[in-house]
Amino acid sequence: MEFIVPMGTVRIDDRELSNTRISISDKYVFVMGIGPDGTYEERLLEVGSGDAAVLISGSIDYLRKLLDLLDNLLVEVGREVGVNVMTKHVEIEDAVRYLLARLGVQDGYLRIVGDGWRRILNSAKLGRVGKALVGEDRIYVIYSGNNITLNLVAEPIEGGIVEVVTYTEGKVTGVTKVRVGEDVVVKTDIRSPSSLLILSQTKNPEQLGTAISDVAVRVRGHVVDYANKLLNVMRSYGTI
């Protein structure tokens, strides 16, 4: 799992980067931002390095609040797809180890929610289809696959068309894409919870049948509500 999140201004190697995004995984912290001279810069840090520890520990309250909201979102979505997400408390003093443990817990929640979503998806008997659905004015991509993509909450996709392509009868396999013009901005497995969250932000989910449209409509309110809560945290910490 990767955790992609806006970080505002950070300092690495005595160099200040603004408008940064970081991607945290169990191996690396990838930092992307604008340097003092206005050019785009990247830094790849090993997650166990001192620089990564300073960056994460200095932002741990911010990251914790975001993950708390994401946990609550998956609890709510889980209820809508008929599963019970039991939250787990993580208490580790070291900031890096704490964050990686929280990401592991998030991954487990996604698996549980995915089980419920796949049952609904398979019950819909979509067959082989290719549909283009009209997206809401803003599409918040909180997850892409099993990755947390809060950069696409800070900068939601505007004017997107959501394309659904399935390949098989019975057990549904396929992809969900968000396209703007000729560009595919996001592509995810239709069987992942991220697909459900994207489909919930379409204006005509009924094209996919009652089983899917009913749950999509119920999930929509949770997605928009928590996207706004995530944005409020980002604004309060000055990262966007």
Rosetta silent file (secondary structure, phi, psi, omega in degrees, C-alpha in Angstrom):
SEQUENCE: MEFIVPMGTVRIDDRELSNTRISISDKYVFVMGIGPDGTYEERLLEVGSGDAAVLISGSIDYLRKLLDLLDNLLVEVGREVGVNVMTKHVEIEDAVRYLLARLGVQDGYLRIVGDGWRRILNSAKLGRVGKALVGEDRIYVIYSGNNITLNLVAEPIEGGIVEVVTYTEGKVTGVTKVRVGEDVVVKTDIRSPSSLLILSQTKNPEQLGTAISDVAVRVRGHVVDYANKLLNVMRSYGTI
SCORE:     score description
SCORE:     0.000 S_00000001
   1 L     0.000  137.312  171.936    0.000    0.000    0.000 S_00000001
   2 L  -110.831  144.820  179.317    1.127    3.528   -0.780 S_00000001
   3 E  -117.298  103.599 -177.433   -0.101    6.570    1.114 S_00000001
   4 E  -102.924  123.206 -170.310    0.004    9.623   -1.156 S_00000001
   5 E  -147.662  140.768  173.143   -0.709   12.847    0.688 S_00000001
   6 E   -66.156  142.320 -178.008   -0.171   16.603    0.282 S_00000001
   7 E  -128.732    1.887  179.141    2.455   17.960    2.682 S_00000001
   8 E    68.671 -125.123 -178.646    2.738   21.667    1.908 S_00000001
   9 E  -104.646  130.095  177.758    6.296   22.889    2.556 S_00000001
  10 E  -132.595  158.335  177.869    9.014   20.503    3.752 S_00000001
  11 E  -118.877  125.640  177.719   12.766   20.792    4.222 S_00000001
  12 E  -135.350  130.676  179.279   15.121   18.012    3.100 S_00000001
  13 L    54.530   43.258  179.454   18.916   18.272    2.931 S_00000001
  14 L    59.915   22.941  178.541   18.743   21.990    3.829 S_00000001
  15 E  -124.979  127.815 -176.859   16.556   22.536    0.777 S_00000001
  16 E   -92.808  127.010  177.030   12.976   23.750    1.116 S_00000001
  17 E  -112.676  135.780  179.001   10.360   22.243   -1.192 S_00000001
  18 E  -111.230  166.673  179.562    6.885   23.746   -1.525 S_00000001
  19 E    50.361   44.976 -173.528    3.598   22.328   -2.812 S_00000001
  20 E   -85.505  153.116  167.727    4.880   18.878   -1.931 S_00000001
  21 E  -126.285  137.791  175.010    3.262   15.487   -2.218 S_00000001
  22 E  -120.854  147.871  175.892    4.743   12.480   -0.491 S_00000001
  23 E  -120.518  116.866 -175.678    4.182    8.812   -1.187 S_00000001
  24 E  -108.602  127.558  173.612    4.867    6.531    1.782 S_00000001
  25 L  -130.423 -175.927 -178.667    5.263    2.768    1.440 S_00000001
  26 L   -74.610   -5.011 -179.702    6.900    0.084    3.574 S_00000001
  27 L  -119.178  -35.250 -171.492   10.205    0.688    1.778 S_00000001
  28 E  -137.076  157.673  164.846   10.395    4.284    0.619 S_00000001
  29 E  -119.050  115.250 -177.674    9.207    7.831    1.133 S_00000001
  30 E  -103.570  119.238 -175.285    9.021    9.554   -2.229 S_00000001
  31 E  -109.248  128.682  179.238    8.899   13.351   -1.985 S_00000001
  32 E  -126.354  130.625 -179.629    7.765   15.517   -4.911 S_00000001
  33 E  -168.581 -173.466 -178.654    7.705   19.303   -4.791 S_00000001
  34 E  -107.111  124.913 -178.840    8.837   22.660   -6.107 S_00000001
  35 L   -77.166  175.155 -178.105   12.327   23.850   -5.217 S_00000001
  36 L   -59.133  -26.547 -179.183   13.390   27.410   -4.293 S_00000001
  37 L   -91.080    6.668  176.049   14.167   28.173   -7.935 S_00000001
  38 L    87.092    6.102  179.461   10.673   27.151   -9.069 S_00000001
  39 L   -98.509  153.805  179.334   11.647   23.834  -10.656 S_00000001
  40 E   -72.591  135.134 -179.738   10.115   20.441   -9.926 S_00000001
  41 E  -133.852  154.798  177.346   12.241   18.251   -7.661 S_00000001
  42 E  -131.727  148.486  172.922   12.076   14.706   -6.314 S_00000001
  43 E  -136.521  132.496  176.402   13.681   12.952   -3.366 S_00000001
  44 E  -112.190  115.171 -177.765   13.614    9.209   -2.727 S_00000001
  45 E  -112.623  138.371  170.577   14.231    8.330    0.920 S_00000001
  46 E   -69.351  139.333 -172.669   14.490    4.886    2.450 S_00000001
  47 L   -62.606  -23.990  179.522   11.699    4.568    4.982 S_00000001
  48 L   -90.946    5.425 -176.699   14.222    3.661    7.662 S_00000001
  49 L   -78.986  162.074  177.491   16.445    6.668    7.009 S_00000001
  50 H   -63.898  -39.641  179.748   16.927    9.600    9.349 S_00000001
  51 H   -62.543  -41.043  178.761   15.466   12.045    6.838 S_00000001
  52 H   -65.205  -40.272 -179.886   12.308    9.943    6.520 S_00000001
  53 H   -62.671  -42.034  178.920   12.018    9.701   10.307 S_00000001
  54 H   -63.865  -44.406 -178.360   12.276   13.481   10.685 S_00000001
  55 H   -63.467  -46.868 -176.722    9.698   14.076    7.955 S_00000001
  56 H   -72.031  -44.873 -177.902    7.181   11.546    9.283 S_00000001
  57 H   -64.289  -33.475  179.030    7.610   12.307   12.992 S_00000001
  58 L   -72.623  -14.078 -177.178    7.184   16.026   12.329 S_00000001
  59 L  -120.724   11.838 -169.071    3.880   15.369   10.556 S_00000001
  60 H   -65.710  -34.520  178.310    2.534   12.428   12.538 S_00000001
  61 H   -63.293  -42.627  177.312   -0.404   14.295   14.125 S_00000001
  62 H   -61.667  -48.874 -178.074   -1.545   15.396   10.661 S_00000001
  63 H   -65.363  -37.499  179.370   -1.130   11.915    9.190 S_00000001
  64 H   -63.199  -43.249 -179.522   -2.906   10.323   12.158 S_00000001
  65 H   -64.020  -38.729  176.727   -5.949   12.562   11.745 S_00000001
  66 H   -63.534  -45.224 -178.978   -6.188   11.699    8.058 S_00000001
  67 H   -67.617  -33.802  175.591   -5.956    7.968    8.775 S_00000001
  68 H   -60.153  -43.090  178.885   -8.574    8.237   11.539 S_00000001
  69 H   -65.844  -41.377  179.728  -10.986    9.702    8.984 S_00000001
  70 H   -64.572  -39.285  174.793  -10.136    7.028    6.430 S_00000001
  71 H   -57.430  -47.780 -177.964  -10.772    4.314    9.029 S_00000001
  72 H   -64.845  -37.418  176.899  -14.197    5.809    9.763 S_00000001
  73 H   -59.798  -45.443 -177.740  -15.002    6.076    6.059 S_00000001
  74 H   -69.068  -29.864  173.297  -14.318    2.367    5.546 S_00000001
  75 H   -62.345  -46.273 -179.314  -16.486    1.501    8.542 S_00000001
  76 H   -65.056  -45.796  179.999  -19.376    3.438    6.961 S_00000001
  77 H   -65.930  -37.260  177.099  -18.849    1.978    3.480 S_00000001
  78 H   -56.661  -44.227  178.380  -18.513   -1.462    5.013 S_00000001
  79 H   -58.846  -39.372 -177.229  -21.986   -1.155    6.523 S_00000001
  80 H   -68.524  -25.139  179.274  -23.403   -0.235    3.114 S_00000001
  81 L  -104.693   11.713  170.933  -21.949   -3.390    1.524 S_00000001
  82 L    81.880   26.214  176.200  -22.992   -5.641    4.400 S_00000001
  83 L  -125.956  157.790 -178.395  -19.713   -6.168    6.251 S_00000001
  84 L  -109.524  109.574  177.404  -18.575   -5.185    9.723 S_00000001
  85 L   -90.071  110.452  179.000  -15.225   -3.407    9.857 S_00000001
  86 L   -90.628  115.258 -175.925  -13.930   -3.720   13.414 S_00000001
  87 L   -72.773  147.285 -179.111  -11.447   -0.924   14.048 S_00000001
  88 L  -116.014  137.932  178.132   -8.115   -1.740   15.666 S_00000001
  89 L   -89.523  130.186  178.024   -6.179    0.535   17.989 S_00000001
  90 L  -113.822  126.528  178.755   -2.493    0.969   17.171 S_00000001
  91 L  -134.238   97.421  178.522   -0.154    2.300   19.831 S_00000001
  92 L  -132.632  130.250 -174.889    3.518    2.419   18.842 S_00000001
  93 L   -69.497  -41.466 -179.096    5.812    5.175   20.042 S_00000001
  94 L   -67.554  125.859 -172.327    8.091    5.262   17.002 S_00000001
  95 H   -63.928  -41.885 -178.009    6.382    7.440   14.379 S_00000001
  96 H   -66.526  -47.618  179.812    7.558    5.501   11.323 S_00000001
  97 H   -63.853  -38.256  177.256    6.619    2.107   12.738 S_00000001
  98 H   -60.489  -47.984 -177.270    3.296    3.533   13.925 S_00000001
  99 H   -63.506  -43.844  179.691    2.473    4.901   10.475 S_00000001
 100 H   -64.154  -36.126  176.684    3.389    1.666    8.703 S_00000001
 101 H   -65.960  -41.134  177.895    1.244   -0.276   11.168 S_00000001
 102 H   -62.825  -38.772  178.122   -1.692    2.051   10.512 S_00000001
 103 H   -66.261  -37.089  175.835   -1.289    1.528    6.772 S_00000001
 104 H   -62.505  -39.163  177.310   -1.319   -2.230    7.319 S_00000001
 105 H   -65.070  -43.392  177.175   -4.576   -1.880    9.253 S_00000001
 106 H   -57.371  -43.608  179.725   -6.048    0.229    6.440 S_00000001
 107 H   -59.813  -40.553  177.689   -5.109   -2.463    3.940 S_00000001
 108 H   -64.787  -40.696  176.997   -6.955   -5.021    6.052 S_00000001
 109 H   -61.281  -42.173  179.544  -10.063   -2.839    6.197 S_00000001
 110 H   -61.098  -37.651  178.459  -10.003   -2.479    2.413 S_00000001
 111 H   -63.873  -41.141  179.897   -9.909   -6.259    2.038 S_00000001
 112 H   -65.522  -48.100  179.109  -12.977   -6.627    4.245 S_00000001
 113 H   -62.211  -37.443  178.356  -14.922   -3.912    2.393 S_00000001
 114 H   -61.314  -36.914  177.922  -13.806   -5.474   -0.885 S_00000001
 115 H   -59.961  -45.173  179.259  -15.377   -8.802    0.110 S_00000001
 116 H   -66.285  -42.532 -179.860  -18.755   -7.121    0.566 S_00000001
 117 H   -63.592  -41.662 -178.807  -18.478   -5.095   -2.628 S_00000001
 118 H   -65.932  -33.926  176.040  -17.550   -8.143   -4.718 S_00000001
 119 H   -62.724  -43.661  178.273  -20.592  -10.042   -3.471 S_00000001
 120 H   -65.707  -43.039 -178.970  -22.823   -7.195   -4.631 S_00000001
 121 H   -60.839  -45.260 -179.875  -20.946   -6.883   -7.900 S_00000001
 122 H   -67.657  -31.602  179.938  -21.281  -10.570   -8.705 S_00000001
 123 H   -71.036  -18.416 -176.375  -24.978  -10.540   -7.827 S_00000001
 124 L   -74.242  -19.331  178.490  -25.559   -7.781  -10.405 S_00000001
 125 L    50.966   55.653 -177.957  -24.908  -10.183  -13.308 S_00000001
 126 L   -66.651  -32.881 -172.173  -23.488   -7.440  -15.498 S_00000001
 127 L    70.309 -157.163  178.133  -22.157   -9.755  -18.186 S_00000001
 128 L   -91.762  114.845 -177.008  -19.807   -8.188  -20.717 S_00000001
 129 L  -136.374  160.148  169.562  -20.484   -4.458  -20.853 S_00000001
 130 E  -138.570  110.505 -175.458  -18.885   -1.195  -21.756 S_00000001
 131 E  -124.501  144.756  173.234  -20.549    1.819  -20.174 S_00000001
 132 E  -117.464  113.638 -177.586  -19.665    5.489  -19.989 S_00000001
 133 E  -104.627  148.125 -179.826  -21.221    7.193  -16.967 S_00000001
 134 E   -81.594  122.370  179.502  -21.366   10.913  -16.327 S_00000001
 135 E   -77.732  157.633  171.169  -19.239   11.873  -13.357 S_00000001
 136 L   -62.859  167.080 -177.152  -20.202   14.405  -10.732 S_00000001
 137 L   -55.487  -37.017  174.767  -18.687   17.869  -11.171 S_00000001
 138 E  -126.787  130.935  176.364  -15.832   16.786   -8.878 S_00000001
 139 E  -111.120  117.004  179.031  -14.708   13.185   -8.465 S_00000001
 140 L   -92.786  114.895 -179.375  -12.718   12.533   -5.287 S_00000001
 141 L   -98.436   86.258 -176.821  -10.430    9.533   -5.768 S_00000001
 142 L   -71.470  -36.286  176.191   -9.686    8.678   -2.144 S_00000001
 143 E  -128.769  146.139  169.003   -8.325    5.274   -3.093 S_00000001
 144 E  -129.605  110.676 -168.660   -6.891    3.909   -6.317 S_00000001
 145 L    63.126 -130.531  177.656   -6.643    0.160   -6.054 S_00000001
 146 L   -99.397   14.353  179.321   -5.228   -0.437   -2.572 S_00000001
 147 E   -99.325  144.614  175.588   -3.382    2.874   -2.489 S_00000001
 148 E   -89.170  121.941 -172.513   -4.538    5.954   -0.590 S_00000001
 149 E  -122.264   70.193 -177.182   -4.523    8.866   -3.040 S_00000001
 150 L   -74.230  -11.365  170.363   -5.301   12.017   -1.094 S_00000001
 151 H   -61.793  -30.388  179.667   -3.584   14.069   -3.792 S_00000001
 152 H   -91.345    6.375  165.232   -6.738   13.356   -5.812 S_00000001
 153 H   -96.873  -43.551  176.192   -8.870   14.636   -2.963 S_00000001
 154 H   -62.170  -34.942  178.638   -6.877   17.848   -2.708 S_00000001
 155 L  -127.866   78.208 -177.111   -7.151   18.127   -6.498 S_00000001
 156 L   -64.394  158.865  179.804  -10.339   16.267   -7.490 S_00000001
 157 E   -80.558  126.872 -179.277  -10.990   15.296  -11.076 S_00000001
 158 E  -109.920  138.770  178.234  -13.303   17.755  -12.793 S_00000001
 159 L    70.675   29.830 -175.805  -15.396   16.996  -15.858 S_00000001
 160 L   -85.725  147.364  169.135  -14.654   13.276  -15.698 S_00000001
 161 E  -107.093  131.256 -179.145  -16.385   10.436  -17.494 S_00000001
 162 E   -99.709  116.445 -178.427  -16.410    7.131  -15.617 S_00000001
 163 E  -102.692  133.822  178.000  -15.972    4.164  -17.927 S_00000001
 164 E  -119.521  122.582  178.250  -16.851    0.627  -16.854 S_00000001
 165 E  -126.780  122.748  176.694  -15.603   -2.300  -18.911 S_00000001
 166 E  -115.019  151.300 -171.076  -16.282   -5.903  -17.871 S_00000001
 167 L  -111.682  -16.520 -169.505  -14.769   -8.973  -19.461 S_00000001
 168 L  -134.721  159.551  169.834  -16.682  -11.992  -18.150 S_00000001
 169 L   -85.843  163.591  176.502  -20.112  -13.407  -17.419 S_00000001
 170 L    68.216 -113.206  177.977  -21.013  -14.464  -13.857 S_00000001
 171 L   -64.294  117.378 -171.067  -18.075  -13.496  -11.650 S_00000001
 172 L   -77.455  130.257  169.079  -17.435   -9.938  -12.717 S_00000001
 173 L  -130.128  149.905 -179.941  -13.958   -8.928  -13.831 S_00000001
 174 E   160.723 -162.913 -177.410  -13.028   -5.682  -15.485 S_00000001
 175 E  -136.081  155.075  170.313  -11.863   -2.125  -14.909 S_00000001
 176 E  -118.936  128.079 -178.442  -13.231    1.244  -13.906 S_00000001
 177 E  -122.597  149.736  168.896  -11.576    4.271  -15.482 S_00000001
 178 E  -114.194  120.069 -175.539  -11.937    7.995  -15.020 S_00000001
 179 E  -116.747  137.159  171.350  -11.329    9.811  -18.279 S_00000001
 180 E  -121.968  111.075 -173.682  -11.001   13.526  -18.947 S_00000001
 181 L    63.623 -126.166  179.439  -11.024   14.148  -22.668 S_00000001
 182 L   -90.841   -5.584 -172.629   -8.604   11.658  -24.204 S_00000001
 183 E   -97.108  129.658  171.540   -6.670   11.126  -20.967 S_00000001
 184 E   -87.689  112.281 -175.660   -7.299    8.264  -18.544 S_00000001
 185 E   -85.002  -37.572 -178.788   -6.566    9.830  -15.152 S_00000001
 186 E  -138.658  139.636  174.748   -7.397    6.787  -13.010 S_00000001
 187 E  -139.294  124.742 -176.557   -7.756    3.091  -13.830 S_00000001
 188 E  -141.553  154.737  177.537   -8.657    0.554  -11.172 S_00000001
 189 E   -61.183  129.999 -178.677   -9.890   -3.025  -10.873 S_00000001
 190 L   -61.486  -23.260 -177.150  -13.677   -3.019  -10.832 S_00000001
 191 L   -84.703   -3.009  179.738  -13.584   -5.519   -7.941 S_00000001
 192 L   -88.407  151.476  177.105  -11.698   -3.148   -5.638 S_00000001
 193 H   -57.913  -28.470  179.309  -13.493   -0.868   -3.160 S_00000001
 194 H   -60.407  -32.695  177.181  -11.931    2.101   -4.941 S_00000001
 195 H   -64.150  -43.619  178.157  -14.132    1.272   -7.923 S_00000001
 196 H   -60.328  -44.149 -178.942  -17.257    1.480   -5.763 S_00000001
 197 H   -64.205  -34.909  176.446  -16.213    4.851   -4.377 S_00000001
 198 H   -70.834  -46.056 -179.394  -15.663    6.160   -7.907 S_00000001
 199 H   -61.986  -28.771  179.812  -18.950    4.714   -9.213 S_00000001
 200 L   -67.475  -16.355 -178.068  -20.778    6.358   -6.325 S_00000001
 201 L  -103.536   36.256  174.507  -19.766    9.715   -7.790 S_00000001
 202 E  -114.491  154.809 -176.880  -21.623    9.268  -11.078 S_00000001
 203 L   -86.437  -15.390 -176.539  -24.902   10.852  -12.047 S_00000001
 204 L  -136.531   54.803 -179.458  -26.383    7.791  -13.743 S_00000001
 205 H   -65.790  -14.799  179.208  -25.281    4.617  -11.883 S_00000001
 206 H   -61.022  -17.774  175.764  -28.635    3.024  -12.741 S_00000001
 207 H   -61.840  -19.439 -179.324  -27.062    2.087  -16.074 S_00000001
 208 H   -97.905    7.971  177.989  -25.288   -0.676  -14.132 S_00000001
 209 L    95.277  164.573 -172.651  -28.494   -2.122  -12.676 S_00000001
 210 H   -65.428  -41.736 -176.134  -30.320   -1.826   -9.375 S_00000001
 211 H   -58.137  -42.561 -178.444  -27.914   -3.854   -7.210 S_00000001
 212 H   -80.137  -43.196 -176.179  -24.997   -1.575   -8.013 S_00000001
 213 H   -65.114  -36.935 -179.495  -26.879    1.723   -8.282 S_00000001
 214 H   -61.341  -47.027 -178.863  -28.593    1.249   -4.899 S_00000001
 215 H   -72.197  -33.763  178.750  -25.308    0.795   -3.029 S_00000001
 216 H   -62.436  -42.635  179.701  -23.594    3.511   -5.085 S_00000001
 217 H   -64.909  -39.245  179.522  -26.230    6.043   -4.103 S_00000001
 218 H   -68.122  -36.767 -177.055  -25.913    5.088   -0.417 S_00000001
 219 H   -75.190  -28.464 -174.505  -22.119    5.309   -0.498 S_00000001
 220 H   -52.044  -47.312 -177.935  -22.068    8.671   -2.309 S_00000001
 221 H   -60.838  -39.219  178.582  -22.946   10.698    0.778 S_00000001
 222 H   -64.519  -42.931 -177.541  -20.174    9.064    2.812 S_00000001
 223 H   -62.450  -48.514 -178.465  -17.575    9.738    0.119 S_00000001
 224 H   -65.707  -42.115 -179.982  -18.444   13.420   -0.230 S_00000001
 225 H   -59.937  -48.715 -176.587  -18.739   13.886    3.541 S_00000001
 226 H   -75.771  -29.232  173.225  -15.350   12.347    4.270 S_00000001
 227 H   -60.755  -42.570  178.746  -13.677   14.043    1.321 S_00000001
 228 H   -67.034  -37.579  176.945  -14.720   17.367    2.840 S_00000001
 229 H   -65.589  -40.890  176.903  -13.489   16.291    6.283 S_00000001
 230 H   -62.684  -42.567  178.527  -10.129   15.264    4.790 S_00000001
 231 H   -62.888  -38.204  178.827   -9.896   18.601    3.012 S_00000001
 232 H   -62.978  -39.898  177.055  -10.634   20.427    6.251 S_00000001
 233 H   -64.595  -45.282  179.430   -7.729   18.638    7.962 S_00000001
 234 H   -59.113  -43.246 -179.574   -5.406   19.466    5.071 S_00000001
 235 H   -66.368  -39.844 -177.464   -6.425   23.124    5.195 S_00000001
 236 H   -65.128  -27.644  177.897   -6.046   23.300    8.979 S_00000001
 237 L   -97.110    3.212  176.032   -2.441   22.073    8.664 S_00000001
 238 L    68.034   26.960 -178.492   -1.718   24.344    5.711 S_00000001
 239 L   -92.133   -8.978  173.861   -0.814   21.508    3.352 S_00000001
 240 L  -134.181    0.000    0.000   -3.124   22.700    0.573 S_00000001
